[in-house]
Amino acid sequence: MPTTTQQSDIVERVKSRLAEAEADGVHLKVTGYKLDDEWLYIVVEPAQAGVRASDHAELMSRIERELRKDGIDQVLLVPALRD
């Protein structure tokens, strides 16, 4: 199970990766995260109106694969909508 510091590091890594994607016109942001049953769920929402996080599932899936490649397992990016 990731420690609190490890969780924060993973979330920061995802935030950084999403920031890089802005150059390609993808505007998503991390709005929360939760550790549940040894899985880290990271909530991703659109950073701009008119964009659906689910439209960028490929990017989120790619980030998850990059994390697994680097030995960081059991992380899921969860697309969500603004309230």
C-alpha positions as CSV (number, residue, x, y, z in Angstrom):
1,M,0.0,0.0,0.0
2,P,1.5,3.4,-1.0
3,T,2.4,5.7,1.9
4,T,0.9,9.2,2.0
5,T,4.1,10.6,0.5
6,Q,4.1,8.0,-2.3
7,Q,0.4,8.9,-3.0
8,S,1.3,12.6,-3.2
9,D,4.2,11.8,-5.5
10,I,2.0,9.7,-7.8
11,V,-0.7,12.5,-7.9
12,E,2.0,15.1,-8.7
13,R,3.3,13.0,-11.5
14,V,-0.2,12.7,-13.0
15,K,-0.7,16.4,-12.7
16,S,2.6,17.0,-14.4
17,R,1.6,14.7,-17.2
18,L,-1.8,16.4,-17.7
19,A,0.0,19.8,-17.8
20,E,2.2,18.5,-20.6
21,A,-0.9,17.4,-22.5
22,E,-2.3,21.0,-22.5
23,A,0.1,21.7,-25.4
24,D,-1.9,19.2,-27.4
25,G,-5.2,20.9,-26.5
26,V,-6.2,18.5,-23.7
27,H,-7.3,20.5,-20.7
28,L,-7.8,18.1,-17.7
29,K,-7.0,18.5,-14.0
30,V,-6.8,16.3,-11.0
31,T,-9.5,17.3,-8.5
32,G,-9.0,14.6,-5.9
33,Y,-7.8,11.2,-5.0
34,K,-8.5,8.3,-2.6
35,L,-6.9,5.1,-1.6
36,D,-9.4,2.3,-1.4
37,D,-8.6,-1.4,-1.0
38,E,-4.9,-0.8,-2.0
39,W,-5.9,1.0,-5.2
40,L,-5.3,4.7,-5.7
41,Y,-8.1,6.4,-7.5
42,I,-7.3,9.8,-9.0
43,V,-10.3,11.9,-10.1
44,V,-9.7,13.8,-13.4
45,E,-12.1,16.6,-14.5
46,P,-12.1,19.0,-17.4
47,A,-10.3,22.2,-16.8
48,Q,-12.5,24.1,-19.3
49,A,-16.2,24.2,-20.0
50,G,-17.4,22.1,-22.9
51,V,-14.8,19.4,-22.5
52,R,-15.6,15.9,-21.2
53,A,-12.9,14.0,-19.3
54,S,-14.2,10.8,-20.8
55,D,-13.3,12.2,-24.3
56,H,-9.7,11.8,-23.2
57,A,-9.8,8.3,-22.0
58,E,-6.9,7.4,-24.3
59,L,-4.6,9.9,-22.6
60,M,-5.6,8.7,-19.1
61,S,-5.1,5.1,-20.1
62,R,-1.6,6.0,-21.5
63,I,-0.7,7.7,-18.2
64,E,-1.8,4.6,-16.3
65,R,0.3,2.4,-18.6
66,E,3.3,4.7,-18.1
67,L,2.9,4.4,-14.3
68,R,2.7,0.6,-14.5
69,K,5.8,0.5,-16.7
70,D,7.6,2.4,-14.0
71,G,6.5,-0.1,-11.4
72,I,3.6,1.9,-10.0
73,D,0.7,-0.5,-10.0
74,Q,-2.9,-0.2,-8.8
75,V,-3.6,3.4,-10.0
76,L,-6.7,4.3,-11.8
77,L,-7.6,7.7,-13.3
78,V,-11.3,8.2,-13.0
79,P,-13.0,10.6,-15.4
80,A,-15.6,12.9,-13.8
81,L,-17.7,15.9,-14.7
82,R,-17.9,19.2,-12.9
83,D,-20.9,19.8,-10.7
